[in-house]
């Protein structure tokens, strides 16, 4: 469970950062940056997370001679895959802020950066929170795939125990309960955060 939570924590932080970088890039006025960000995002959204894990773990060493630790492979794949979905959350949330808020910033003679920091982002962040919470839960469930590249996380440990002692229904039932408990706690935490920030509400 410790390894699962470590990978989840690192991946969530990096995916959150990547979400904003890619989301802002997709809103850029500079067309090449917008296209490049769009291509990266669509690639990772349009291909299987499992294939991405396999490619980084098995194919990259063959093609480029680069051997990455399995936990780093998991973190990278999760960062770019879930971060790509997160970038759409960021982009759509910013676009959802009413036009009048942009115009109010212009009327106050704010620079684009000041408008984004002081007016747009605080409102957009409240819109993003529920979707980011859902992505975090999806990421937790996705950690089960890490057992396929030999990371000793919860699923891998349970499978190893099953191969050794049997008791398949009991062990897999324990695994289900473990994921449910972690997911429930994360959901409660995210609900508290959403409540704290008034998630889902924007000014009119």
N, C-alpha and C positions, 0 to 999 in steps of 0.2 A: 504493500500500500504506500509506503514511503516513496518508492521510486515513481509510482503512478502520480502521486501528488507533486513531486519535484518536476517531472516532465510537464505536467499540466500547468504548474505555476510559471515555469520559464517560458513555455510555449504561449501561454495566455498574455504575458507581459510583452513578448516580442511581437505577437500577432496584433496586439492593440496598437503598438507603435507603427507596425507596417500598415495597418488599416488607415491610420491618419496620413502617413506619407503617400500611400497609393491613392487614397481618396482625394487629397489635395492635388496630387499630380493629375488626376482625371478631371479636375476642375480648372486646371491651368489654362491661361490664355495662349500659352506657347504650344502650338499644335504638335510638334514632334514629341514633347514630353507627355502630352495628353494621349497620343497614339501609343507611345511606348508603354506607358502605365496601363493602358487599356489592354494591350497585347499580353502583358504579364498576368494581369488579373484574369483575363478570359482563359488563358492557358491553364492556370491552376484551378480555376472554377470548373473548367470543362474536362479535366482529366481526373481519374480516380485517385483518391488519397492512397489507397493500397498500392497502386502502380507507382506513384511518386516515391513511396517508401522503398519499394523493391528497386526502383531505378537508382536511387541514391545509395542504397546499401549494396546491391549486387552489380549494377551496370557501371556506375561511376568508377569503381576500381579497375574494371576491365578497359574502359574507354580512355580514362585519363590517369590511371595509376594513383588515384586519390582514395585513400582508405580512411573513412570517417568512423569514429566510435558510434555504436548503435544508438546510444541515447542522443547524441548530437544529430544523427540522421532523423530520429523521431521529432526532435525539437524543430529542425529546419523544415521538414515536411509540414508539420502542424502550423508553423509560423506562416508559411507562404500560402498554404491551402485555406486555413481559416482566416488568415489576414486578408486574403483576396475577397472572401465573402464580407469581411468586416469593412473593407474599403467601400463597398457598395452601400453599406449601412451609413458610413460617414458621408459619402457623396449625396445620397438621397435625403439625409437629415438636414444637411446644409441647404439643399435646394428647397426643402420644405418650409424653411423659415420665411414668413410672409415678406413680400417685396417691400412693404411699407417700412420694415425694420431697416433694410438697406438704405432706403431713402432718408430715413431719420438720421442715420449716421452721416450721410452726405450733407444733410442740412446743418449738422453740427460741425461741419468742416473736418471730419475725421479722415485719416488716411485709410486706404483699403486694409492695411494690417490692423489698425486700431478698430475699425468696424468689425473685422473678423474676431478679434480677441475680446472686445468689450460687449458686442451686441449679438453677433451671429452665433459664435461657438457656444456661449452659455445656454442659448435656447436650443441649438442643434444637439447639444450633449444630452439634454433631457429626452429628446426624441430617440437618440441612439441607445439609451440604457436598456430598454426591454429587449431589443434585438441582440445587443452584446451579451445579455444574460442568457439568451437562448443559444448563442454561439458557444458560450462557455460550457453549457451542459452538453452540447453536441461534441465539443472537444473532449470532455470527460469520457463520453461513451466511445469516442474514437480511439482512446488510449488502449482499448482491447486489441487493436490491430498491431500494436507494438510487440506483442508476443510473437508475431510472425517474423520479426527481425531479431529475435532472441534477447530482447530487453527484459530483465527480470521484474516486470511489473505484476500487478495482481493476477491478470489472466494467465500469464506465463507460469507464475508460481502455483496457481491452482491446477493447471494442466500437468505440471511436473509432479505434484502430489498425487493427482489422479493416476498417473502412470505408475507410481510407486505403490500406493496403498489401495487403489480402487475407490470405492465409495463415491461413484460418479454423481448420483443425484444429490447427495449431501454437499459435496464440494462445489458443484456448480450452483446449487441453491445458495450456498454461502457467498459465492461470487456475485450472484444477483443481488443479494441483500447488501453486500459491500458497495456496489455501484449505486444502489438505490439510496443508501444512507448518505453517501458523499453528495450525490445529486440533489437530494432533499436539502441538505445543509447549504449547498451552494445556492439553491433556489431561494431559500429563506434569506440568505445574506444579500442576494441581488434585489430581492423585494424591499429589504430595508434601505438599501442604497437608492433604489428608485423612489421610495417614499421620501427619503431625505432630500432628494433633488427635485421632487415633483415631476417625475418622468412622464413624458407623453404630452406635457402642456407647453404651448408656445404662446407668445404674446400675439395679439391681433392688430 
